[in-house]
Structure formats: C-alpha cells, structure tokens
Amino acid sequence: MQGGLDFLKTMGAARLAAMGAVGVGLIGFFAFLILYLSSETMVPIYTDLDYDDSGAVVRELEARGVPYEMRRDGSTILVPESQMLRLRMDLASDGLPTGGGVGYEIFDRGDTLGATSFVQNINHLRALEGELARTIRELDRVAAARVHLVIPERRLFSQDASSPSASIVVKTRGALDPAQIRAIRHLAASAVEGLIPARVAIVDDSGRLLADGSGAEDPGSATVLDERRRGIEQQLRLQIENIVSSVVGAERVRVQVAAELEFNRVTQTTDQYDPDGRVVRSSQLREESSTANEANPDGATTLGNELPGADAAANLTGTSETATTTEEVTNYEISRTTKTEVIEPGRVKRLSVAVVVDGIYSQNANGEIVYEPRTQDQLDRIAALVRSAVGFDADRGDTVEVANLRFAAAPQGMPLDSADSFLPTFTKADIMRFAELAVLFLLGMLVLLFVARPLVGRILAPERATGTAMVPAPSGAEPGEGEPRQLAAPEDAKPGASMPVPQTFEAINFAEQVGEVQAASLRRVGEIIEQNPTEALSIIRSWIHEAAA
C-alpha cells in the first residue's frame, strides 16, 4: 500500500486528473454500450394512425406507465417487444384505436337519457358507418376506409320510397381486383336494410372510380363484361402459375391468358320429334255389309206374289250377291320435345393461353451456372397440365401454347443441398441486430486502441528534464544519426559541474540515458578496433608504456 501511495504521489495532480478523466470517459462509454445492448427492442404496436387515435393511444400508454416512441409524425407508435401483444389486447378491449371513427360504443355512454330522436338517429348512422369502415379495413389490401350512408326517412302519405345509397373511400395497398370490389359492395349492402350492391359507389384515395353507384347495373353492359373478362383471365393465370411453378420453380414461368366472351343475349327455341316414340291417341273401326238379288225377267208378277206372307223367293228364279266393307282409322301422337334456351352475355367463347417456361440451371465443376433447355416430353406434360387447369375445349376453339425460352434474368441462387437445409434461418430483424452488435463492438475496439491507449501511455510516460548532454552517435548509424544526441540533465546542474543524481523517475531516466551513452561509446570503440587493429594495438602499447613511466 505504501508503494502504491508513493507511486500516486510521484505522478502529480495533473496526471491523476487526466487519468481520472480518461477512466470516467471509458466507464461512461462502456456503460452506454451495456445499457444499449441490454435495453429491450422497440417494435411498432400500431402504424398509419390518425392524430385522434395516436393521441388516445399515447394517453393510455402514459397512464399505464409504458415507455413508448413515436415515429413518422406520430402515425407510428413503438413499445417494448415483450409488452406489445399484451398492450394490443388491452387497448382493443378499450376500443382503441377507433380508426378515425366511432362504432356502437357511442351508445355505451350514460348521457343519452335526454337525447332526442334526431340525435339518436344520427348516432346510429355514425355507429353504422364506423363499424362498416372497421370491417372494410380488415381486408388484406385496404389500409384505410371511410363510409358515408344515405338512408332516406320514410315520409307519411308518400307512395314513392327512395332507396338508400352508400359511398366508400378506400386507401389501398396496391390495386383491388374486381372480386374484392364486389365483395366490398355486397358487404355494405348486406349491412344496411334496403341497400342493394348497385347503389354502392367505391372510390380509391387517388380519385379513381372503382364502382359506379348509379344503380343501373346491367349484366350485359360493357363495363360488367369487361370486369368479368379480367377476372376470368386473372383467375386462370393464377391457377396456371401455381401448378407450373411447382414443377419449374418460382419466378421461372410467365403466363398470359386471353378470354373471349359472348356479348350478345341469345334465345333459342328447339322442337325435336322422335319417330320411334309413338303413342295411340284415338282409334275408329267401321264395318258395312250389303246383299243384292237379281230377279228372273221371264217370271210374272201375280197377285199371290204380292200378298202378305207369300213366298216371294219362290217366284224368283234369278241370282243374289252379298258385300262386306270394313274401315279402321287410328290416330298416333308422335313424341315431341320443345326446348327454349336463353344464353346470357358473359359466356366464354374461346380461350387462348400462352405459357413460357425457363430452362434448367445447374453448376459445373468450376462453380459456373450452366443453362440447359427442357425436353419436348417435359413441355408436352406441362401443356397437358395447363389444358386440364383451364378446362380446354377443342370444339370451342381453345388454344394452348407452351414454349421453352431462356429468361433474360438468371436465377438469384441455386437450390440448397440437403445439408444446408438444417442451417438456421435468420430474419431481417436478426440480421440488422447482428450488424448493429458488430458495429458497436468495432466502435469499442477503436476507442480502446486509438483513444484510451494513447491517453494512458501519455499519462504514464516519465517527464523529461530540460538539461541536455551531447553524446556522439555510434559509427555505422543511418544518415542523420551521426549527429550528437542530447542527454537530459537536471535543471539546477551548473555548467562543467558533475550532474547530481536525480530522484525517483528522473534518476531512472537519467541512468537509462547514461547507460545508453556508455553502451554507444563501447560499441563505437569496438567498431574502431575491428576496423583498425594495428593502430589500436599501437595505441594500447603506448598507453602501457606511459603508465609504466
């Protein structure tokens, strides 16, 4: 302990202060690194909030004592990752965020006892609009929604009733397909009494009309048929890409489908008669029988022949004839089929499918990617799969073309081997965290090497005395080193006087410098002797003779 205290006393107040400042700075820097690395990651709990929802969420977080951060002008709120799920559930139970509107929770207040019917109707309309907007926002590509409902009041003694209508403004992530637009219209129409889908207008955030709410939605109109055509083409394209990409790989197939629809409404009436399918409707049978006698011209007619009961045949000497006629009439009912067919517009008349698949990529011995085209047998099998997927009909005139062409963009990477499948997968957040740790570690090492180390070395370096002594440099030194060197001496040393022995570090420094001078002188004398042995020997002899004398 005494040695340590003596060491601290010899350092002086300036050096102690410098060492204290360096120590405090290093402790603060590493404390910051430790706190930053040990601090919990902040993740977004809500994004794209309006100012009302953002303020309500912030007030709730402050009341709960939860740390938070705000980004993007308050539209994004970040909370600790470990509390994110719990906070979402708690805020959802409190009805936050509301999405810029109110729902049926408006009736949870207790100040509605004295509200008029007009206020109640307005609140009901606001609640219905808010609930519809929340439901529409749950769709995948819808970021925000605003709903306006127009529900006419029923007037007394009025025969004409107006139909309700709705207007919806959506902010989308990408483009909505026709099926999603129809789903939104039917969703709104099913939630409002008396509202039909044709009376729902939809506009996106760029002002583009997605659905017309005029109410005159003719299934045979050009707009409806065009939407149907695009929907059929997109559906078939997705089906083909899903089945072919599972064979050739993702992003290795391109599909285009052209559908031709029937735009005319056709009514056909067909009568078919089956000759083999006869049924007896009516039958009539008629029979006639007649007898004719021819008298003898020579016989005479007497009074006896004409008397009643007389045998007239006895007096006839001629011949007699008998005739029988049969007539039958049968009426048949022939089997008849009458079919009336109404063909509505929108039926698929013809399909044309074009499929382009990429070849096979492999690596050679040099690690280069080699392209190999697919065989005709593979293309035929792919074509058979495509025909089955689209419902190919040759009588309808459908065509399917499958071609193998090399894509302009090569695949980004080759498939992983089985051994590589066991490697851990890192998300983007994990990679950014690793990069952040590497940067902080590198920054700490740079601080230690280029800031702390020079400062500590400079503080611990011994102080130099102001006095100097000239020492010749040894022979064979580099240019500039042959000049005399300055030897430090105490400041109170007088010229020509012997230098006193310094104390502590000054004495050690002075002794080291004197030793260096003596060692340099000895090396110089040795070099001179090695270079001039004869002259050195004569000088030594002369020194011996002088000492003897």
C-alpha positions, 0 to 999 in steps of 0.5 A: 500500500505504501508503494502504491501511495508513493507511486500516486504521489510521484505522478502529480495532480495533473496526471491523476486528473487526466487519468481520472478523466480518461477512466470516467470517459471509458466507464461512461462509454462502456456503460452506454454500450451495456445499457444499449445492448441490454435495453429491450427492442422497440417494435411498432404496436400500431402504424398509419394512425390518425392524430385522434387515435395516436393521441388516445393511444399515447394517453393510455400508454402514459397512464399505464406507465409504458415507455413508448416512441413515436415515429413518422409524425406520430402515425407510428407508435413503438413499445417494448417487444415483450409488452406489445401483444399484451398492450394490443389486447388491452387497448382493443378491449378499450376500443382503441384505436377507433380508426378515425371513427366511432362504432356502437360504443357511442351508445355505451355512454350514460348521457343519452337519457335526454337525447332526442330522436334526431340525435339518436338517429344520427348516432346510429348512422355514425355507429353504422358507418364506423363499424362498416369502415372497421370491417372494410379495413380488415381486408388484406389490401385496404389500409384505410376506409371511410363510409358515408350512408344515405338512408332516406326517412320514410315520409307519411302519405308518400307512395314513392320510397327512395332507396338508400345509397352508400359511398366508400373511400378506400386507401389501398395497398396496391390495386383491388381486383374486381372480386374484392370490389364486389365483395366490398359492395355486397358487404355494405349492402348486406349491412344496411336494410334496403341497400342493394350492391348497385347503389354502392359507389367505391372510390380509391384515395387517388380519385379513381372510380372503382364502382359506379353507384348509379344503380343501373347495373346491367349484366350485359353492359360493357363495363360488367363484361369487361370486369368479368373478362379480367377476372376470368383471365386473372383467375386462370393465370393464377391457377396456371402459375401455381401448378407450373411453378411447382414443377419449374420453380418460382419466378421461372414461368410467365403466363398470359391468358386471353378470354373471349366472351359472348356479348350478345343475349341469345334465345333459342327455341328447339322442337325435336320429334322422335319417330320411334316414340309413338303413342295411340291417341284415338282409334275408329273401326267401321264395318258395312255389309250389303246383299243384292238379288237379281230377279228372273225377267221371264217370271210374272208378277201375280197377285199371290206374289204380292200378298202378305206372307207369300213366298216371294223367293219362290217366284224368283228364279234369278241370282243374289250377291252379298258385300262386306266393307270394313274401315279402321282409322287410328290416330298416333301422337308422335313424341315431341320435345320443345326446348327454349334456351336463353344464353346470357352475355358473359359466356366464354367463347374461346380461350387462348393461353400462352405459357413460357417456361425457363430452362434448367440451371445447374453448376459445373465443376468450376462453380459456373451456372450452366443453362440447359433447355427442357425436353419436348416430353417435359413441355408436352406434360406441362401443356397437358397440365395447363389444358386440364387447369383451364378446362380446354375445349377443342370444339370451342376453339381453345388454344394452348401454347407452351414454349421453352425460352431462356429468361433474360434474368438468371436465377438469384441462387441455386437450390440448397443441398440437403445439408444446408437445409438444417442451417438456421434461418435468420430474419431481417430483424436478426440480421440488422441486430447482428450488424448493429452488435458488430458495429458497436463492438468495432466502435469499442475496439477503436476507442480502446486502441486509438483513444484510451491507449494513447491517453494512458501511455501519455499519462504514464510516460516519465517527464523529461528534464530540460538539461541536455548532454551531447553524446556522439552517435555510434559509427555505422548509424543511418544518415542523420544519426551521426549527429550528437544526441542530447542527454537530459540533465537536471535543471539546477546542474551548473555548467562543467559541474558533475550532474547530481543524481536525480530522484525517483523517475528522473534518476531512472531516466537519467541512468537509462540515458547514461547507460545508453551513452556508455553502451554507444561509446563501447560499441563505437570503440569496438567498431574502431578496433575491428576496423583498425587493429594495428593502430589500436594495438599501437595505441594500447602499447603506448598507453602501457608504456606511459603508465609504466613511466 
